[in-house]
Amino acid sequence: MSGFPYSDDNKRYYTYAYFLKHRKGGRVVRVPLDGGFTCPNRDGKLGIGGCAFCSGRGSGDQIAALPSLEEQYRTGIEKVQGKWKNARYQPYFQAFSGTYAPIETLREQYDRALALPGAAGLVIGTRADCIDERTADLLAEYAQKTDLTVELGLQTVHDRTLKAMNRCETFDQFCKGYDRLKKRGICTWVHLINGLPGESLDDMRESAHVLGHMCPDGVKIHALHVLKGTKLAQMDFPLLTREEYVAVTCDQLERLPMTTVIGRLTGDGPAKDVLGPEWTKRKREVLNAIDQELARRDSWQGKKFG
């Protein structure tokens, strides 16, 4: 066995499966939804066109194109209900920025999601700069009455990359929104992307190092994949090899606290729309390679944290 304290299966990092088993009492499946939101770098408030890596569906590429939350939820459950026995389902506002709307609209959408059959809590994906004090207070209210997780897209701590990707958000702005959530005790997960144009492996390690000291409840690490129709698809830059991705992801895991849940170590995009890297389509191979590299190093999540 690996000796990592948060593992039943020889993993060397704190997997989402372990978290669900020991903290939630069993499998909880997140059902992605499009709540009709947009983003401030799409609608002209901060910019237009959205992030360079984002498709026209705002990270909601896997969501069925259906008009109502109820239909999306039902269809999402039908896709996965044969995979796990006795699973519970959690509505997940994944597309665009799920806190970017007037308070009354947010409350209406969140209440609709929680009223869905068997809804076991709520997950909201958003941008940190879309969380002001009033929005944070609203989220704290929901955190008191349901199992709430807020997921924030950070992607990188480096402002030059954020600017190049048309994020229209700085790391300092991210920190302010993040701190509003943490101050209220709201479960907060953060996303990183490895392989963004212009970033070195040291840059990626630095992002994990800085984020680790912010002690997020969970982290999702994505391999950058280039999707058809995105600004990224028009850019000329070197893509990470699988070997580079595996090595730097292991470096990042070493720099994150042991107690941070690792929700993902690969990215998902519709295979027909992924222009590259090709290896990102073979998730199981990537995950196995990460396990093997950590074992080769005799390393684990948190080994270099501090």
N, C-alpha and C positions, 0 to 999 in steps of 0.2 A: 504493500500500500504506500501511497505517496506521503502520508503523514500530515497532509493539509487538513486543518481542523474542521473545515466546512465541506466535507465530502464523504459520500457513502460509496463512491464508485471509482476511486483512484484518480479523480480529477484533481488538478492542482490549482484550480480557481473556483470561486464561489458561484456556481451555476444557478441559473434561474430555476431549474428543476429542483435543486436542493432547497432553495429558498421557499418554493411552493410547498414542498413536502413538510418542511420543519416549521415554517412560519404561517402558512395558510391552510394547512391540513389536507392538501391534495391539489390536483391539477386545476389550474384556472387558465382558460384560453382567452386571449384578447381578440375581440372581433373588431377589425378596423372599420371605421365609419367616416363618411364625408358629411359634415354638418353644415355645409354651405358657407364656410368661412373663406377668407382670402388672406393675403399677407400685405404688410405695409410697403414692401419693396415690389409689389405687383400693382397695387391700385393707385400709385402715384403719391401717396403720403410721404414715403421716403425714396421711392424709386419705381421703376417699371421693369417688367420682364421676369422678376423673381430671381432666385439664386441660379448661378450658371449651371449647377449640377442637377437642378430640379426640373422635372417634367411639367407639362401643363396641368397635371393633376396634383401637384404639390405634395409629393411623397405618398399619394394615395393610389398608386398605380395598380395595386392588387385589390382594390375595392370595386365591387360590382357597380356598374353605372346605372343605379336605380334611384328614383326620385325621393323616396322616403327613408327615414332612419329604420323604420320597422321592416321594410323590404330588404334593406342592406343587411340588417342584423340577422334576419331569418336566412338569407342566402349565405352569409358568412358562416353561420353555424352549420348549415347543410354541408358545406365544404369539408368540415373537419370533425363532425360529430362521430364518425366511425373510427376515428384515429385513437381516441382515448375514452375509456369507460369512466363513467361517473364524473366527468369534467363539469366544472362550472364555467360560466361565460361572462366576460367583462367587456362592456362597450368601450371602444377606444377611438376617440376623435383624433385620427391620424393625419388626415389631409389638411394641408395649409396650417394656419395658426389658430388653434382652438380657444384662444382667449381674445381674439381680435374682433370685437363686436361690442355694441352697447351692453351694459350690465343686464338690462332686461332681456335682451336676446340670449345672452349667455345662460341666464337662469332658465329660460324657457327650453333651450336645447339640452342642458344638463338634466333637467327634470324629465324631459322626454326620454333621454337615454336611460335614466335610472328606473323608469316605468316599463322598460322593455322586459319581456318575460324572462324571469330567472336571472336578471342582471345582478352580478356579484361585484358591485363597486363600479368605478369609473376611472378611465385613463384619459388624460388630455395632453396631446402633443402641441407645442407652441414655441414661440420665440420669447426669450427673456425680456426683450424690450416691449413686449405686449402684456407685461404684468406691472401695472401701476398699483398704488396703495389700495384703491377701491377693488380692483380685480383680485388682489391678494387676499383682501378681507372676504370676498365672496368665496374664493377657493377654500379658505380656512373654515368657512361655514359648512361647506360640503364635506370637508375632511372630518368634521365632527360627527357627521351622520352617515358616512359611507366609507368604503375602502378606496381612497383617492390617491392616485399617483399622477404627478405632472412631469412630463418629459420635455426637456429643453434641448433644442439644437444649438450646440456650441460649435462643433466641427473642428475648430482649432483655436488656440489662444493668440494667434499671430494676426494682428490687424492688417498687415499688408496682404495676407491671403484672403481675409474676410472682404477687403475692398475689391480685390481682383475677382472674387466670386460673386460680387454684387449683393452681398449680404445686407449692406446698408445698416450694419450694426457693429459696434466695437466690442472688444473684450470687456472694457470697463462698463459699458451698458449691460452686457450680459450679467456681470457680477451684481449689479444693482437689482435686477429682477430676481436673480438666484437668491440673493440675500433676503429679499422680501418673503420668499417662500420658506426658506430655512428658519427665519425668525419666527414664523408662525407654526413651525413644526410640521410642515407639509412634506410628504414623501416626494422626493425630487430625484429624477434620473436625468442623465446628461448624455448626449450623443457626440461622438468623435468620428471623423472621417480620415482614414489614412490614404495618402496618395494624391492629395490635392496639388494642382499645378504649382510649381515653384517651391514646394516644401521638401526639405531634406529629411532624412531619417532622424537626425538630431532634432529638427523642428517637431516632429511627431512625438518623440520621446518627451520633449519639453512640455507639450500640451498635456500629456498624461501626468507628468510630474506636478505641474501647476494644479491641474484638476484634482489630483489625488489629495492635495493639501486643503482642498475645499470640502472634502469628505462627503461626496454625493451618496445618496442611498443606493443608487444603481448607475451603471454605465453601459452604454451600447457602443461597440466599436464596429465601424463599417469599413469595408474595402470600397474605395471609390470605383464605381462602375459608370461608364459613359453611356447615356441613353440617347436614342434617336430623338431628334427634334430639340435637344437642349443646346444652350450656348456652349457648353463644354464640348459638344460634338464638333464644333467649328474651330476648336483650339488645337494647336499642335504642341504636345508635351509628352514626355516619356511616362508610360504607365508602370506601376510597380509590378515586379515579377512576384510569383507566388512565394518564392523563397524570401524575398525582401519583406513582403507583407507578414509572413509567419514570424520572421525574426523580430521585426519592430513591434508587432503585437505582443509577443512574449516580453519584450523590453518594457512595454507599457503596463502589462499585467504586474510585472515586478514592482512598478512604481505606484500602483494603486493600493489603497488599504485593503487588508484581508476581509474586512466586513462590508465592503462595497459589492453588491450583487452585480454579476456580469450577465446582462440580459441578452447580449448578442456579440458574436465575434466575426460575423460576416454580414454583408448587405444583401438585400433582396431587390431584384428588379425583374420585370417580365422578360423571360429569356429571349423572346422575339425582338425586344427593343434594346437589348444590351449589345453595344458595339465593341465593348472590351472592358477590362481584360477577360479573355475567354475562361480563365481558371476560376473566376468568381461564380461561374454557373455550377461549379462542383463543390458545393458547400461542405459535404461530408469529408471530402479529401482535405480541405483546408483545416477543418476542425481537428481531424486526425493528425495532421502535420503539426499543429500547435501543441497538441498533447505530447507528441513525440519529441518536439524541441524542448519543451519544459522538462521532460524526463531526462533528456540528454544532458541538459544543464544542471540537473538535480536542483531545479528552481521551482518557484510557486508565486502566486499572487501575493504581493506585499513584501517580498524578500528584500527589495531595495527601497521600500517606503520609509521616509523619515528624513 
